[in-house]
Amino acid sequence: EIVLTQSPGTLSLSPGERATLSCRASQSGSSSYLAWYQQKPGQAPRLLIYAASNRATDIPDRFSGSGSGTDFTLTISRLEPEDFAVYYCQQFTGPPSMYTFGQGTKVEI
Amino acid sequence: QVQLQESGPGLVKPSGTLSLTCAVSGASISSGNWWSWVRQSPGKGLEWVGETFHDGRSNYNPSLKSRVTISADKSNNQFSLKLTSVTAADTAVYYCARNSKWELMWWGQGTLVTVSS
């Protein structure tokens, strides 16, 4: 069973600063299977990045993803007020299908 | 624009069965995508419960497999979740979602299910 470890647990930053979030997998997998989500309080998660580095529809270009193997990174180049949220990475494995999430990184002011 | 809406009882008794339905609009349940359930315990992270395809195939999280059934209802363009023998640990917000290759593209707003007597 794959385990995803996100770091840091909490990131305290100011608007305009750069945020770098890490996701480390316990075993190597295809980068095609790595996604990132944003979740704000009381809302469903929103897909930001798929296949490690591809932005989902309508996601601003200040969000970027990178990485391969076991180490992946989500970067927010310049934080906007609406970016303060919890971010989760997710890895697909299979067959049979299994979707595993990291424990989340909270980006706070 | 795909829209998903969860519905079902918000309160389930311990040892009972949790039953939820996800109504899909803006897309056909037979479109070739898989359809998933994800849950989030209060203040906790996300846990994938399982997925179904319109032809009857399903896959489940091994940690829940013995208690879960997910199935598609093509005639009503919806899919459902049944979780048996529930305990307080199953209290969570349950989300339905549409898969896109290897990630979850579209999500419902979520519904809180509390397990309590």
Chai-1 contact restraints between the chains, C-beta under 6 A:
chainA,res_idxA,chainB,res_idxB,connection_type,confidence,min_distance_angstrom,max_distance_angstrom,comment,restraint_id
A,Y33,B,W102,contact,1.0,0.0,6.0,A-B,restraint_1
A,A35,B,E103,contact,1.0,0.0,6.0,A-B,restraint_2
A,A44,B,Y95,contact,1.0,0.0,6.0,A-B,restraint_3
A,A44,B,W107,contact,1.0,0.0,6.0,A-B,restraint_4
A,A44,B,Q109,contact,1.0,0.0,6.0,A-B,restraint_5
A,A44,B,G110,contact,1.0,0.0,6.0,A-B,restraint_6
A,L47,B,E103,contact,1.0,0.0,6.0,A-B,restraint_7
A,L47,B,M105,contact,1.0,0.0,6.0,A-B,restraint_8
A,Y50,B,E103,contact,1.0,0.0,6.0,A-B,restraint_9
A,Y88,B,L46,contact,1.0,0.0,6.0,A-B,restraint_10
A,F92,B,W102,contact,1.0,0.0,6.0,A-B,restraint_11
A,P96,B,N59,contact,1.0,0.0,6.0,A-B,restraint_12
A,S97,B,N59,contact,1.0,0.0,6.0,A-B,restraint_13
A,Y99,B,W48,contact,1.0,0.0,6.0,A-B,restraint_14
A,F101,B,G45,contact,1.0,0.0,6.0,A-B,restraint_15
A,F101,B,L46,contact,1.0,0.0,6.0,A-B,restraint_16
A,Q103,B,G45,contact,1.0,0.0,6.0,A-B,restraint_17
A,G104,B,G45,contact,1.0,0.0,6.0,A-B,restraint_18
